[in-house]
Amino acid sequence: MSYPLRVMNHANEKLIVALDVDSVERARELAGALHELVGMFKVGSQLFTAVGPTIVREIIRAGGRVFLDLKFHDIPNTVACAAVEATRLGVSIFNVHASGGSEMMRRTAEAVSEVSEREGLPRPRVIAVTVLTSTDARVLAAAGVPSSVNDQVRRLAQLAEASNLDGVVASSLEVPLIRAAIPRKDFLIVTPGVRPSGADLADQRRVLSPTEAVRAGADYLVIGRPIIAASDPIKAAQAVIEEIENA
């Protein structure tokens, strides 16, 4: 598998297409078709469980970039070891759960820096999931978290920053409060659950449109079903990019 050279601009670099499919053939088809348009592909739990790291290596070898969305959450040593392997895979970004705690995040960041330097590898950006975009106050309360969504996102984002991570995953609705709480200009905010104007929200609860997400200050927008389930994924991706450009 090989892709043509991309002509990228600021707008399409912001778009991460989620390859939430169940076969390597469909993932290859989508990656090949969209490579020239988008900045990165997200490989998450479904695709990674179905086909393993093969698709990650293929996309990277072909010149694409990968956001490995496996949301590591375990004891610090286990997550740090997984982070080393993610670095060796060559991904551009991967994530952990901020609720795993400061030691887990700090040791992960240290392990990534150490293996990158020792083995001469590009260092991926390590970001932390704050509160899932399918979660609302009722879900938090049922899990024993008394905070509001905003307070929990702010708290976990600050914990991630203090643990030397490169950024967070958060709903676009919380981007302004994260920017206010963390003044670092290089602190990444990746927003999943973004829905183009008129799209079905499905299981997402806290969402904005691409235009609204960019204006709020998001660095990357992760969009899956509205693009990959469209009758014409290229046209759907182009429509999203136009929304980003208009922002």
VEXVOPA-428293 format. One record per residue: residue number from 1; x, y, z of N, C-alpha, C in turn. Coordinates in pm, whole numbers, plus 50000, padded with zeros to 5 digits. Each point is the difference from the previous one (the first is absolute). Last residue first. Layout:
REM residues N
> NUM,X,Y,Z,X,Y,Z,X,Y,Z;
...
//
This chain:
REM residues 247
> 247,48584,52855,50943,50018,50042,50140,50121,50090,50014;
> 246,49884,49787,49590,49911,50113,50026,50012,50052,50142;
> 245,50237,49610,49867,50055,50119,49935,49916,50123,50028;
> 244,49842,49584,50152,50118,50042,50078,50058,50127,49940;
> 243,49648,49800,49768,49951,50058,50125,50115,50051,50085;
> 242,50108,49769,49612,49945,50132,49966,49945,50069,50125;
> 241,50147,49559,50042,50114,50090,49984,49953,50141,49964;
> 240,49677,49660,50022,50050,50031,50134,50115,50100,49990;
> 239,49832,49833,49599,49901,50089,50062,50044,50041,50140;
> 238,50256,49681,49767,50017,50133,49941,49903,50100,50061;
> 237,49958,49547,50119,50121,50059,50060,50023,50142,49947;
> 236,49649,49755,49808,49968,50032,50139,50119,50065,50070;
> 235,50058,49838,49562,49916,50120,50000,49965,50042,50141;
> 234,50235,49601,49956,50084,50112,49955,49920,50129,50003;
> 233,49777,49588,50097,50085,50050,50109,50088,50118,49960;
> 232,49526,49805,49827,50122,50050,49936,50090,50058,50108;
> 231,49613,49796,50140,50003,49934,49869,50122,50042,49920;
> 230,50027,49999,50537,49936,50076,49893,50006,49923,49869;
> 229,50201,49884,50433,49873,49937,49968,49925,50073,49889;
> 228,50421,50157,50170,50023,49863,49952,49872,49927,49965;
> 227,49980,50460,50166,50085,49987,49881,50004,49857,49950;
> 226,49753,50117,50392,49950,50090,49895,50083,49996,49872;
> 225,50141,49730,50387,49882,49955,49926,49949,50098,49894;
> 224,50407,50145,50258,49994,49865,49947,49879,49977,49912;
> 223,50353,50403,50229,49868,49975,49942,50003,49862,49935;
> 222,50297,50375,50330,49988,49859,49964,49857,49974,49952;
> 221,50352,50445,50043,49862,49955,50005,49996,49855,49953;
> 220,50392,50372,50220,49964,49893,49908,49854,49961,50022;
> 219,50167,50380,50225,50113,49979,49909,49967,49896,49894;
> 218,49661,50357,50282,50047,49862,49986,50115,49992,49900;
> 217,49718,50395,50155,50143,49986,50026,50053,49858,49992;
> 216,49554,50231,49901,50020,49984,50145,50146,49983,50035;
> 215,49858,50019,49549,49990,50133,50060,50019,49995,50151;
> 214,49986,49593,49764,50120,50075,49965,49999,50138,50063;
> 213,49617,49734,50057,50114,49940,50069,50129,50076,49972;
> 212,49597,50121,49773,49996,50039,50141,50121,49947,50076;
> 211,49949,49870,49548,50021,50145,50009,50008,50045,50145;
> 210,49888,49546,49912,50142,50032,49974,50029,50149,50012;
> 209,49591,49845,50292,50032,49984,49858,50149,50027,49980;
> 208,49832,49806,50473,49986,50123,49922,50027,49966,49854;
> 207,49859,49716,50501,50061,50018,49868,49981,50141,49948;
> 206,49885,49619,50396,50060,50132,50012,50079,50029,49874;
> 205,49759,49590,50033,49914,50093,50074,50056,50142,50001;
> 204,50007,49497,49689,50073,50112,50055,49905,50098,50068;
> 203,49906,49583,49743,50013,49986,50145,50077,50114,50065;
> 202,49765,50103,49541,50021,49861,50043,50012,49995,50152;
> 201,49926,50386,49678,50089,50000,50117,50033,49860,50048;
> 200,49885,50184,49484,49941,49929,50114,50099,49998,50117;
> 199,50022,50404,49632,50030,49858,50016,49931,49943,50124;
> 198,50007,50475,49835,49894,49914,49952,50022,49852,50020;
> 197,50427,50302,50002,49865,50058,50009,49897,49904,49940;
> 196,50436,49770,50188,49971,50103,49901,49856,50047,50010;
> 195,50278,49799,50416,49899,49962,49902,49977,50114,49902;
> 194,50368,49780,50402,49959,50117,49921,49903,49953,49892;
> 193,50241,49725,50338,49856,50023,50006,49954,50123,49926;
> 192,50498,50000,50204,49920,49898,49930,49853,50038,50001;
> 191,50483,50286,50060,49857,49993,50028,49932,49892,49916;
> 190,50504,50186,50219,49943,49918,49894,49853,49978,50034;
> 189,50424,50346,50146,49865,49956,50033,49942,49931,49877;
> 188,50526,50154,50209,49907,49954,49899,49863,49971,50058;
> 187,50413,50345,50129,49921,49894,50063,49889,49960,49904;
> 186,50336,50359,49952,50025,49874,49930,49923,49883,50062;
> 185,49985,50451,50176,49953,50008,49862,50017,49868,49926;
> 184,49914,50103,50539,50102,49952,49906,49947,49998,49857;
> 183,49750,50112,50419,50041,50102,49904,50105,49956,49898;
> 182,49586,49789,50309,50137,49962,49963,50048,50094,49891;
> 181,49567,50060,50187,50067,49938,50115,50146,49968,49972;
> 180,49711,50184,49662,50008,50096,50109,50079,49944,50118;
> 179,49913,49721,49631,50092,50107,49959,50016,50104,50112;
> 178,49682,49664,50064,50136,49943,50007,50102,50106,49963;
> 177,49548,50112,49959,50037,49995,50142,50139,49937,50018;
> 176,49816,50031,49556,50029,50132,50059,50043,49992,50146;
> 175,49870,49589,49775,50127,50057,49954,50027,50137,50064;
> 174,49605,49689,50041,50088,50032,50113,50132,50065,49958;
> 173,49661,49851,49688,49932,50091,50091,50090,50044,50114;
> 172,50129,49669,49679,50023,50137,49955,49929,50101,50088;
> 171,50161,49528,50201,49895,50053,49915,50033,50144,49961;
> 170,50416,49695,50111,49884,50057,50069,49897,50043,49899;
> 169,50536,49787,50098,49882,49977,49918,49881,50051,50079;
> 168,50535,50175,50043,49886,49921,50047,49903,49973,49886;
> 167,50573,50121,50087,49868,50053,49976,49893,49907,50049;
> 166,50479,49935,50048,50001,50100,49894,49863,50061,49973;
> 165,50230,49803,50481,49942,49954,49875,49986,50116,49902;
> 164,50171,49994,50477,50087,50014,49883,49946,49936,49873;
> 163,49795,50068,50450,50070,49872,49986,50085,49995,49874;
> 162,49718,50370,50107,50097,49992,50110,50082,49872,49993;
> 161,49647,50058,49692,50105,50100,49974,50108,49995,50106;
> 160,49623,49727,50059,50078,49954,49886,50115,50096,49971;
> 159,49691,50123,50331,50081,49888,50046,50088,49948,49888;
> 158,49686,50331,49895,50109,50057,50080,50092,49891,50053;
> 157,49617,49862,49773,50091,50067,49906,50118,50061,50076;
> 156,49655,49806,50252,50081,49897,49934,50096,50061,49898;
> 155,49696,50289,50229,50088,49934,50096,50093,49900,49931;
> 154,49661,50211,49742,50105,50095,50040,50101,49934,50093;
> 153,49623,49747,49878,50089,50021,49884,50114,50093,50039;
> 152,49666,49937,50320,50080,49879,49984,50097,50012,49883;
> 151,49691,50351,50080,50099,49993,50106,50090,49878,49986;
> 150,49640,50050,49694,50101,50105,49983,50109,49992,50106;
> 149,49628,49708,50034,50087,49964,49888,50111,50104,49985;
> 148,49817,49963,50487,49938,50025,49871,50097,49957,49891;
> 147,50040,49753,50476,50027,50125,49928,49911,50016,49878;
> 146,50032,49612,50313,49903,50104,50034,50016,50129,49920;
> 145,50091,49453,49928,50073,50126,49984,49903,50115,50024;
> 144,49900,49513,49987,50050,50049,50127,50083,50126,49992;
> 143,49745,49751,49652,50133,49943,50022,50063,50050,50130;
> 142,49582,50163,49853,49981,49856,50016,50132,49928,50027;
> 141,50004,50464,49900,49942,49976,50132,49983,49851,50027;
> 140,50148,50137,49571,50102,50024,50101,49946,49967,50140;
> 139,49696,49981,49648,50096,49889,49989,50110,50017,50104;
> 138,49687,50347,49961,49936,49881,50056,50094,49879,49998;
> 137,50130,50413,49796,50004,50007,50146,49939,49876,50065;
> 136,50177,49906,49518,49942,50123,50053,50000,49992,50153;
> 135,50247,49744,49529,49973,50011,50143,49936,50134,50033;
> 134,50184,49843,49574,49871,49935,50022,49954,50013,50145;
> 133,50427,50157,49843,49894,50086,49946,49862,49937,50009;
> 132,50417,49916,50355,49953,49956,49869,49883,50085,49952;
> 131,50392,50177,50322,49868,49939,50016,49947,49967,49861;
> 130,50487,50052,50036,49939,50060,50119,49866,49932,50028;
> 129,50476,49836,49743,49855,50011,49990,49946,50058,50131;
> 128,50507,50082,49798,49918,49931,50099,49851,50025,49975;
> 127,50509,49981,49703,49888,50080,50049,49911,49917,50091;
> 126,50512,50036,49727,49922,49918,50092,49891,50088,50060;
> 125,50331,49986,49533,49935,50084,50100,49910,49909,50085;
> 124,50456,49815,49754,49858,50029,49982,49950,50097,50108;
> 123,50508,49943,49786,49921,49994,50124,49854,50030,49972;
> 122,50398,49764,49683,49919,50121,50019,49914,49985,50125;
> 121,50458,49730,49991,49865,49995,49943,49931,50135,50015;
> 120,50452,49779,50149,49995,50092,49887,49866,50003,49929;
> 119,50146,49759,50411,49990,49925,49875,49988,50090,49877;
> 118,50045,50179,50451,50091,49885,49997,50001,49932,49864;
> 117,49696,50364,50088,50139,50044,49996,50096,49884,49983;
> 116,49543,49901,50044,50020,50081,49879,50144,50043,49987;
> 115,49864,49777,50391,50014,49907,49887,50021,50077,49870;
> 114,49931,50260,50394,50120,49917,50011,50018,49909,49879;
> 113,49607,50267,50042,50118,50082,49974,50128,49916,50000;
> 112,49599,49785,50119,49997,50039,49859,50123,50083,49964;
> 111,49933,49879,50450,50036,49883,49920,50005,50034,49852;
> 110,49853,50334,50304,50143,49973,50015,50044,49884,49912;
> 109,49540,50103,50022,50073,50105,49930,50150,49977,50007;
> 108,49732,49707,50248,49979,49981,49856,50077,50103,49920;
> 107,49989,50040,50466,50089,49892,49959,49986,49968,49852;
> 106,49708,50323,50183,50138,50047,50006,50098,49893,49953;
> 105,49539,49892,50037,50026,50092,49889,50145,50045,49999;
> 104,49858,49722,50356,49987,49930,49873,50036,50090,49883;
> 103,49980,50193,50427,50116,49914,49985,49997,49925,49868;
> 102,49627,50279,50113,50121,50074,49963,50122,49910,49984;
> 101,49490,49806,49912,50079,50067,50102,50132,50058,49954;
> 100,49592,49777,49786,50100,49905,50048,50096,50061,50100;
> 99,49662,50242,49753,49955,49946,50128,50090,49889,50052;
> 98,50057,50202,49568,50049,50085,50108,49960,49948,50137;
> 97,50076,49696,49557,49891,50061,50078,50060,50083,50113;
> 96,50244,49931,49514,49978,49926,50125,49880,50064,50068;
> 95,50227,49998,49454,49937,50054,50121,49994,49901,50114;
> 94,50296,50170,49511,49921,49894,50064,49948,50054,50132;
> 93,50249,50166,49489,49933,50032,50126,49946,49869,50057;
> 92,50269,49973,49620,50023,50142,50025,49942,50045,50134;
> 91,50204,49493,49857,49880,50084,49998,50035,50145,50033;
> 90,50285,49579,49961,50015,50119,49918,49878,50088,49993;
> 89,50145,49572,50243,49912,49986,49884,50012,50120,49906;
> 88,50224,49996,50419,50069,49919,49900,49916,49976,49876;
> 87,49805,50224,50365,50107,50084,49944,50073,49924,49890;
> 86,49683,49767,50246,49933,50096,49913,50101,50091,49932;
> 85,50158,49704,50326,49967,49929,49877,49925,50090,49902;
> 84,50105,50174,50424,50125,49973,49928,49969,49932,49867;
> 83,49645,50065,50297,50040,50125,49935,50128,49983,49921;
> 82,49845,49647,50271,49918,50012,49880,50037,50125,49921;
> 81,50206,49943,50414,50050,49900,49905,49920,50003,49870;
> 80,49857,50276,50353,50129,50047,49950,50058,49904,49897;
> 79,49608,49873,50226,49973,50105,49903,50130,50054,49942;
> 78,50035,49679,50342,49936,49941,49882,49975,50105,49893;
> 77,50170,50140,50421,50099,49924,49924,49941,49942,49872;
> 76,49709,50241,50309,50099,50082,49929,50100,49921,49915;
> 75,49511,49798,50072,50104,50040,50094,50112,50071,49923;
> 74,49573,50053,49738,50042,49882,50077,50102,50048,50103;
> 73,49753,50164,49529,49962,50029,50137,50028,49875,50082;
> 72,50019,50231,49455,50065,49917,50101,49962,50045,50140;
> 71,49820,50090,49510,49963,50049,50134,50058,49913,50111;
> 70,50018,49998,49492,49973,49881,50081,49974,50033,50147;
> 69,50104,50223,49506,49898,50034,50101,49961,49875,50078;
> 68,50392,50227,49657,49965,49872,50059,49911,50025,50121;
> 67,50128,50273,49537,49965,50026,50140,49952,49866,50055;
> 66,50319,50112,49545,49903,49925,50078,49987,50056,50141;
> 65,50168,50112,49439,50024,50020,50143,49886,49937,50078;
> 64,50238,49901,49478,49893,50059,50081,50042,50016,50144;
> 63,50250,49790,49625,50013,50145,50011,49891,50068,50079;
> 62,50099,49517,49916,49949,50062,49877,50004,50152,50004;
> 61,50124,49732,50376,50094,49970,49891,49959,50069,49870;
> 60,49707,50032,50369,50121,50080,50021,50101,49976,49889;
> 59,49603,49745,50000,49969,50142,49977,50125,50085,50012;
> 58,50040,49541,50101,49974,50022,49858,49974,50148,49970;
> 57,50052,49855,50451,50127,49998,49927,49979,50031,49852;
> 56,49616,49955,50263,50076,50119,50043,50130,50009,49922;
> 55,49734,49618,49943,49946,50114,49927,50072,50129,50039;
> 54,50119,49596,50228,50035,49997,49858,49953,50124,49926;
> 53,49930,49860,50479,50080,50117,49962,50037,50005,49852;
> 52,49548,49732,50142,50129,50018,50065,50077,50120,49945;
> 51,49539,49817,49897,50111,49969,49909,50138,50021,50062;
> 50,49563,50045,50240,49969,49915,49886,50125,49957,49923;
> 49,50022,50307,50366,49966,49867,50050,49976,49903,49884;
> 48,50078,50451,49898,50122,49942,50055,49974,49859,50052;
> 47,49634,50255,49838,50090,49959,49892,50124,49932,50054;
> 46,49690,50165,50323,49937,49904,49910,50098,49949,49895;
> 45,50138,50343,50312,49986,49867,50058,49942,49898,49902;
> 44,50220,50423,49766,49948,49980,50134,49981,49855,50036;
> 43,50253,50381,49653,49980,49856,50013,49960,49975,50145;
> 42,50009,50452,49651,49989,49944,50134,49978,49850,49990;
> 41,50253,50377,49660,49896,49899,50017,50003,49949,50143;
> 40,50151,50492,49729,50036,49883,50080,49882,49902,49999;
> 39,50008,50419,49745,50128,50007,50068,50043,49872,50067;
> 38,49691,50058,49533,49993,50015,50146,50138,49994,50065;
> 37,49895,49960,49508,49913,50102,50055,50024,50030,50147;
> 36,50212,49657,49715,50037,50132,49948,49922,50113,50067;
> 35,49909,49537,50112,50135,50040,50038,50035,50142,49957;
> 34,49590,49710,49932,49997,50126,50074,50138,50057,50032;
> 33,49913,49577,49760,49915,50100,49938,50014,50138,50064;
> 32,50235,49619,50177,50049,50034,49867,49920,50111,49936;
> 31,49858,49831,50416,50126,50072,50015,50056,50041,49865;
> 30,49608,49734,50009,49975,50135,50049,50129,50081,50010;
> 29,50036,49545,49875,49923,50073,49899,49979,50145,50042;
> 28,50201,49702,50306,50090,50035,49890,49930,50085,49894;
> 27,49738,49829,50349,50091,50102,50051,50097,50045,49891;
> 26,49714,49642,49907,49926,50126,50002,50088,50113,50051;
> 25,50189,49570,50001,49970,50041,49863,49927,50133,49995;
> 24,50094,49782,50412,50118,50068,49947,49974,50049,49858;
> 23,49597,49950,50358,50084,49919,49912,50116,50082,49949;
> 22,49624,50160,50280,50034,49868,50055,50087,49914,49911;
> 21,49931,50566,50125,49948,49894,49914,50054,49867,50051;
> 20,50069,50524,50087,49925,49911,50088,49926,49896,49916;
> 19,50360,50390,49946,49979,49878,49923,49932,49896,50088;
> 18,50027,50560,50005,49999,49879,50082,49968,49879,49913;
> 17,50238,50494,49889,49890,49911,49965,50012,49871,50081;
> 16,50167,50534,50056,50039,49861,50024,49879,49913,49970;
> 15,50164,50543,49893,49901,49892,49993,50065,49863,50020;
> 14,50229,50435,49972,49924,49990,50125,49907,49879,50004;
> 13,50260,50129,49615,50087,49942,50102,49926,49981,50132;
> 12,49795,50222,49632,49990,49853,49996,50097,49932,50095;
> 11,49993,50483,49989,49867,49947,50026,49999,49848,49998;
> 10,50395,50255,49893,49969,50004,50143,49867,49934,50030;
> 9,50233,49815,49573,49990,50136,50049,49954,49995,50145;
> 8,50245,49649,49590,49925,50029,50121,49992,50150,50027;
> 7,50090,49596,49622,50014,50145,50003,49913,50048,50115;
> 6,50246,49497,49898,49890,50085,50039,50036,50147,49982;
> 5,50166,49522,49740,50038,50109,50090,49880,50090,50026;
> 4,49891,49492,49887,50064,50113,49934,50037,50107,50101;
> 3,49987,49483,50151,49912,50111,49974,50073,50106,49918;
> 2,50015,49426,50096,50073,50126,49998,49902,50110,49963;
> 1,50049,49429,50131,49915,50119,50000,50088,50124,50000;
//
